[in-house]
Amino acid sequence: MADINRPPPSPPVSWNGGGNPQQQGRRRAFRQAVDAYGGTPLVEPQDTLSIHGIPPRDLTEPVRRVIDDLMAEIERLRWAVEQSEGRQAYLEGLADRDSVLPVLNRRAFEREVGLLIGRLGADPASPPPVLAAFYLENFEELHLRLGLDAAETALRHVAETLLTHVRQSDVVGALGGAGVGVVLTLADEAAVREKAARLRQAVSAWPPRHSDAVLPLAVRFGLVRLRGDMSVAHALALVDDRLRQGLDDAMA
């Protein structure tokens, strides 16, 4: 058998072989890349995990326990603040709500009317709102004949009907006694009177029941256009005067 000669060794891979312009360009690019990489200083890698900027290598076990306790305390205080703010908002809402009717109490209603009066004149193109007062005339009759619970049931029905038949921008509140006030933001005077009449009709259309007895309702209303030079007490006195005179078709 003839001897098989070993093949000659392959030349090492390098950029020194060849003299054509393309190979020379590649050689120069390779040398520039090697020089650039070799001359770039290596930056020590930084720890990405840390607690409030403290790297893990500086967190001894006692320090870690202290930080964990502090973070747990912060979470507890955050929860306590959220609970306190929620309770404060609940109590503020409860302080503004009437004890019998599902509307604002007298103090909160007067405050809202005062704010509306204070904003009058800021927009001259916008007509002033109207204060409407609705009064349950037979409240005392129901009280004497069927008891206080029946009279309050009838008055709650008046307040609930007014609340559900006005816009969200309209303010509804207790006036004290058997009166419920509404601030209507309709522009036209005829539209306001028509709206008030429809509200009274809605109140009487479906009278409430108490102890299997239907409670008849007799309701009257009065209207007063609010003005910027008017105090809240003056506005309430005017609308009360309209109620006592029974001038449902007129506006002060």
C-alpha positions as semicolon CSV with decimal commas, in nm:
position;residue;x (nm);y (nm);z (nm)
1;M;0,000;0,000;0,000
2;A;0,144;0,335;-0,092
3;D;0,211;0,578;0,187
4;I;-0,037;0,858;0,218
5;N;0,141;1,183;0,276
6;R;0,006;1,430;0,527
7;P;-0,139;1,744;0,367
8;P;0,066;2,058;0,414
9;P;-0,035;2,269;0,714
10;S;-0,292;2,539;0,643
11;P;-0,170;2,894;0,673
12;P;-0,289;3,076;0,984
13;V;-0,593;3,293;0,948
14;S;-0,485;3,652;0,948
15;W;-0,527;3,984;0,771
16;N;-0,166;3,980;0,641
17;G;-0,224;3,773;0,330
18;G;-0,323;3,923;-0,001
19;G;-0,238;4,254;-0,144
20;N;-0,551;4,360;-0,330
21;P;-0,717;4,688;-0,220
22;Q;-1,027;4,513;-0,079
23;Q;-0,824;4,295;0,158
24;Q;-0,611;4,592;0,259
25;G;-0,927;4,789;0,348
26;R;-1,056;4,504;0,560
27;R;-0,718;4,477;0,732
28;R;-0,719;4,844;0,824
29;A;-1,074;4,823;0,958
30;F;-0,988;4,519;1,167
31;R;-0,680;4,690;1,313
32;Q;-0,880;5,000;1,401
33;A;-1,144;4,788;1,574
34;V;-0,880;4,600;1,776
35;D;-0,705;4,921;1,875
36;A;-1,031;5,088;1,974
37;Y;-1,148;4,790;2,180
38;G;-0,814;4,745;2,346
39;G;-0,792;5,111;2,440
40;T;-1,137;5,124;2,603
41;P;-1,115;5,104;2,983
42;L;-1,336;4,844;3,144
43;V;-1,599;4,986;3,378
44;E;-1,670;4,793;3,695
45;P;-2,030;4,663;3,683
46;Q;-2,267;4,823;3,929
47;D;-2,518;4,637;4,142
48;T;-2,866;4,691;4,006
49;L;-3,043;4,568;4,320
50;S;-3,049;4,817;4,603
51;I;-3,272;4,943;4,881
52;H;-3,316;5,320;4,875
53;G;-2,982;5,355;4,695
54;I;-2,783;5,128;4,930
55;P;-2,608;4,852;4,731
56;P;-2,644;4,495;4,857
57;R;-2,273;4,468;4,945
58;D;-2,325;4,742;5,210
59;L;-2,636;4,581;5,357
60;T;-2,534;4,378;5,652
61;E;-2,794;4,155;5,810
62;P;-2,867;4,394;6,103
63;V;-2,900;4,687;5,861
64;R;-3,133;4,487;5,639
65;R;-3,356;4,399;5,936
66;V;-3,375;4,763;6,043
67;I;-3,466;4,876;5,690
68;D;-3,732;4,603;5,661
69;D;-3,885;4,717;5,992
70;L;-3,886;5,080;5,877
71;M;-4,050;4,994;5,545
72;A;-4,314;4,789;5,725
73;E;-4,382;5,083;5,956
74;I;-4,412;5,317;5,656
75;E;-4,669;5,085;5,499
76;R;-4,865;5,075;5,826
77;L;-4,862;5,456;5,851
78;R;-4,970;5,489;5,486
79;W;-5,264;5,256;5,550
80;A;-5,355;5,452;5,865
81;V;-5,349;5,782;5,672
82;E;-5,574;5,638;5,399
83;Q;-5,819;5,512;5,660
84;S;-5,817;5,848;5,838
85;E;-5,877;6,041;5,515
86;G;-6,163;5,808;5,422
87;R;-6,323;5,846;5,764
88;Q;-6,282;6,224;5,749
89;A;-6,455;6,237;5,410
90;Y;-6,736;6,016;5,547
91;L;-6,782;6,236;5,854
92;E;-6,780;6,553;5,643
93;G;-7,052;6,407;5,422
94;L;-7,245;6,295;5,727
95;A;-7,221;6,643;5,881
96;D;-7,378;6,796;5,568
97;R;-7,665;6,546;5,545
98;D;-8,002;6,603;5,705
99;S;-8,092;6,367;5,987
100;V;-8,435;6,286;5,842
101;L;-8,424;6,364;5,469
102;P;-8,180;6,227;5,207
103;V;-8,065;6,579;5,114
104;L;-7,836;6,851;5,249
105;N;-7,922;6,986;5,591
106;R;-8,014;7,350;5,644
107;R;-7,659;7,464;5,722
108;A;-7,504;7,294;5,418
109;F;-7,785;7,415;5,190
110;E;-7,737;7,775;5,303
111;R;-7,364;7,738;5,241
112;E;-7,422;7,618;4,884
113;V;-7,670;7,898;4,817
114;G;-7,415;8,148;4,949
115;L;-7,150;8,010;4,716
116;L;-7,386;8,043;4,419
117;I;-7,469;8,402;4,513
118;G;-7,097;8,478;4,549
119;R;-7,033;8,354;4,195
120;L;-7,303;8,571;4,042
121;G;-7,153;8,837;3,820
122;A;-6,849;8,628;3,728
123;D;-7,025;8,533;3,404
124;P;-7,264;8,814;3,300
125;A;-7,396;8,609;3,009
126;S;-7,520;8,337;3,243
127;P;-7,861;8,409;3,401
128;P;-7,880;8,384;3,781
129;P;-8,032;8,069;3,930
130;V;-8,367;8,049;4,104
131;L;-8,431;7,940;4,461
132;A;-8,745;7,725;4,481
133;A;-8,901;7,623;4,812
134;F;-9,147;7,335;4,834
135;Y;-9,365;7,306;5,143
136;L;-9,573;7,008;5,257
137;E;-9,888;7,184;5,373
138;N;-10,052;6,887;5,542
139;F;-9,743;6,779;5,739
140;E;-9,900;6,869;6,075
141;E;-10,229;6,711;5,974
142;L;-10,053;6,382;5,895
143;H;-9,861;6,413;6,220
144;L;-10,175;6,459;6,429
145;R;-10,379;6,199;6,246
146;L;-10,124;5,922;6,176
147;G;-9,820;6,006;6,384
148;L;-9,480;6,164;6,334
149;D;-9,340;5,866;6,144
150;A;-9,613;5,900;5,880
151;A;-9,554;6,275;5,845
152;E;-9,177;6,222;5,808
153;T;-9,240;5,948;5,551
154;A;-9,442;6,194;5,344
155;L;-9,173;6,461;5,376
156;R;-8,902;6,212;5,275
157;H;-9,107;6,129;4,969
158;V;-9,113;6,498;4,876
159;A;-8,736;6,528;4,916
160;E;-8,661;6,205;4,727
161;T;-8,887;6,304;4,438
162;L;-8,725;6,645;4,407
163;L;-8,378;6,491;4,427
164;T;-8,446;6,241;4,148
165;H;-8,620;6,489;3,914
166;V;-8,362;6,768;3,904
167;R;-8,021;6,786;3,742
168;Q;-7,701;6,699;3,927
169;S;-7,598;7,065;3,914
170;D;-7,915;7,165;4,104
171;V;-7,880;7,182;4,483
172;V;-8,147;7,024;4,706
173;G;-8,159;7,077;5,082
174;A;-8,383;7,088;5,387
175;L;-8,522;7,426;5,490
176;G;-8,640;7,314;5,831
177;G;-8,989;7,211;5,931
178;A;-9,181;7,078;5,631
179;G;-8,986;7,271;5,366
180;V;-8,739;7,151;5,103
181;G;-8,536;7,393;4,892
182;V;-8,406;7,350;4,538
183;V;-8,176;7,579;4,340
184;L;-8,280;7,560;3,973
185;T;-8,036;7,673;3,705
186;L;-8,286;7,708;3,420
187;A;-8,254;8,036;3,234
188;D;-8,603;8,130;3,123
189;E;-8,852;8,241;3,391
190;A;-9,140;8,060;3,224
191;A;-8,929;7,742;3,206
192;V;-8,851;7,771;3,578
193;R;-9,219;7,803;3,670
194;E;-9,305;7,511;3,444
195;K;-9,029;7,300;3,598
196;A;-9,147;7,380;3,952
197;A;-9,505;7,290;3,860
198;R;-9,389;6,957;3,714
199;L;-9,193;6,885;4,029
200;R;-9,499;6,946;4,243
201;Q;-9,703;6,724;4,016
202;A;-9,440;6,446;4,038
203;V;-9,450;6,464;4,417
204;S;-9,828;6,421;4,428
205;A;-9,857;6,172;4,140
206;W;-9,735;5,871;4,340
207;P;-9,805;5,935;4,709
208;P;-9,622;5,711;4,955
209;R;-9,780;5,446;5,176
210;H;-9,753;5,410;5,551
211;S;-9,901;5,119;5,746
212;D;-10,104;5,014;5,440
213;A;-10,249;5,363;5,408
214;V;-10,184;5,603;5,122
215;L;-10,057;5,938;5,246
216;P;-10,223;6,226;5,059
217;L;-9,989;6,515;4,985
218;A;-10,064;6,885;4,954
219;V;-9,759;7,077;4,828
220;R;-9,708;7,443;4,741
221;F;-9,396;7,620;4,616
222;G;-9,241;7,965;4,594
223;L;-8,974;8,102;4,360
224;V;-8,709;8,372;4,405
225;R;-8,446;8,477;4,150
226;L;-8,107;8,505;4,324
227;R;-7,906;8,829;4,292
228;G;-7,548;8,916;4,367
229;D;-7,646;9,183;4,623
230;M;-7,870;8,939;4,810
231;S;-7,775;8,761;5,132
232;V;-7,875;8,401;5,195
233;A;-8,103;8,506;5,480
234;H;-8,275;8,761;5,257
235;A;-8,327;8,502;4,981
236;L;-8,478;8,254;5,226
237;A;-8,703;8,521;5,375
238;L;-8,829;8,618;5,029
239;V;-8,905;8,262;4,923
240;D;-9,078;8,197;5,256
241;D;-9,293;8,503;5,192
242;R;-9,386;8,365;4,849
243;L;-9,485;8,037;5,013
244;R;-9,708;8,200;5,272
245;Q;-9,879;8,411;5,006
246;G;-9,929;8,110;4,781
247;L;-9,793;8,293;4,476
248;D;-9,694;7,987;4,275
249;D;-9,726;8,163;3,940
250;A;-9,504;8,460;4,026
251;M;-9,137;8,507;4,098
252;A;-8,975;8,758;4,331
